[in-house]
Amino acid sequence: MTQFHKFGLVMGANFEAIASMAAAYYSAQWLNAHYPKGFDWASVTYVLGLLLIARSWYVVLRVLMRDQRTSEAASEKGATENDSRNA
């Protein structure tokens, strides 16, 4: 995975976070107007937005850690092959 691809994943997660919070805000406004309750719908939609953001960052971090493990294993394999060739 190239450095630009990793950068794209992180930036994409940030834009997804902004979009999730904007969607939560506008959803809360719409729900408050059309389905009034004794509570503010923002408390529900913001929690859902935060859960979406946490899930997004979990996936991004998992992909980045998997890529790091893969690249470390490939570099160790390359070092082992070089050692066997030099012997």
Backbone torsions as a table, in degrees:
resi	resn	phi	psi	omega
1	MET	NA	129.2	-178.1
2	THR	-77.6	164.0	179.3
3	GLN	-63.5	-35.1	179.4
4	PHE	-67.3	-35.2	177.7
5	HIS	-65.7	-41.4	177.4
6	LYS	-64.0	-42.8	177.7
7	PHE	-62.2	-40.1	178.4
8	GLY	-63.8	-38.2	177.3
9	LEU	-63.2	-44.5	-179.2
10	VAL	-66.7	-44.0	179.5
11	MET	-66.8	-37.1	177.1
12	GLY	-62.7	-39.0	177.9
13	ALA	-65.2	-36.4	177.8
14	ASN	-66.6	-43.7	177.8
15	PHE	-65.6	-35.5	176.7
16	GLU	-64.8	-36.7	177.9
17	ALA	-64.5	-43.0	178.8
18	ILE	-64.2	-43.6	179.9
19	ALA	-64.7	-38.2	179.3
20	SER	-64.4	-43.5	-179.7
21	MET	-70.2	-36.2	176.1
22	ALA	-65.2	-41.9	178.1
23	ALA	-64.5	-38.5	178.2
24	ALA	-64.4	-41.1	-179.9
25	TYR	-63.7	-50.8	-177.8
26	TYR	-69.4	-32.1	175.6
27	SER	-66.4	-40.4	178.6
28	ALA	-63.9	-41.5	177.6
29	GLN	-61.4	-44.8	-178.4
30	TRP	-66.5	-44.4	179.9
31	LEU	-64.9	-38.9	177.4
32	ASN	-63.6	-34.7	-179.3
33	ALA	-77.2	-38.9	-173.2
34	HIS	-99.1	-24.5	179.9
35	TYR	-132.8	70.2	-178.5
36	PRO	-66.2	134.2	177.5
37	LYS	-129.5	-179.1	179.3
38	GLY	-76.9	-3.8	179.3
39	PHE	-127.5	166.8	178.3
40	ASP	-87.7	128.8	-178.8
41	TRP	-65.6	-16.9	179.4
42	ALA	-62.0	-33.9	179.4
43	SER	-64.2	-28.9	178.0
44	VAL	-82.6	-48.2	-174.3
45	THR	-70.3	-33.1	177.4
46	TYR	-67.6	-37.5	176.9
47	VAL	-64.1	-43.0	177.2
48	LEU	-63.5	-39.3	177.2
49	GLY	-63.1	-41.8	178.1
50	LEU	-65.9	-35.5	176.1
51	LEU	-65.4	-39.4	176.6
52	LEU	-64.0	-40.4	179.0
53	ILE	-65.7	-43.6	179.0
54	ALA	-62.1	-41.0	178.1
55	ARG	-64.3	-42.5	-180.0
56	SER	-61.5	-47.0	180.0
57	TRP	-68.5	-32.1	175.9
58	TYR	-62.2	-45.4	179.8
59	VAL	-64.6	-43.2	-179.6
60	VAL	-63.0	-47.0	-179.6
61	LEU	-65.5	-36.3	177.7
62	ARG	-64.7	-42.1	178.1
63	VAL	-64.6	-43.4	-179.4
64	LEU	-66.0	-39.6	178.2
65	MET	-68.8	-38.1	177.2
66	ARG	-64.2	-40.0	177.8
67	ASP	-65.2	-38.9	178.8
68	GLN	-64.4	-43.7	177.9
69	ARG	-62.9	-39.6	179.9
70	THR	-65.3	-43.3	-179.5
71	SER	-69.1	-35.5	176.8
72	GLU	-66.2	-41.2	179.1
73	ALA	-65.6	-38.9	179.4
74	ALA	-67.3	-38.9	179.5
75	SER	-69.7	-36.9	176.3
76	GLU	-66.6	-39.0	178.7
77	LYS	-65.2	-41.0	177.6
78	GLY	-64.7	-38.7	178.7
79	ALA	-67.4	-39.0	178.5
80	THR	-65.6	-42.2	178.7
81	GLU	-65.1	-38.9	177.9
82	ASN	-65.7	-38.6	178.3
83	ASP	-65.5	-39.8	-179.2
84	SER	-70.5	-30.9	178.0
85	ARG	-71.6	-35.5	-177.9
86	ASN	-76.9	-19.2	-176.5
87	ALA	-78.6	NA	NA
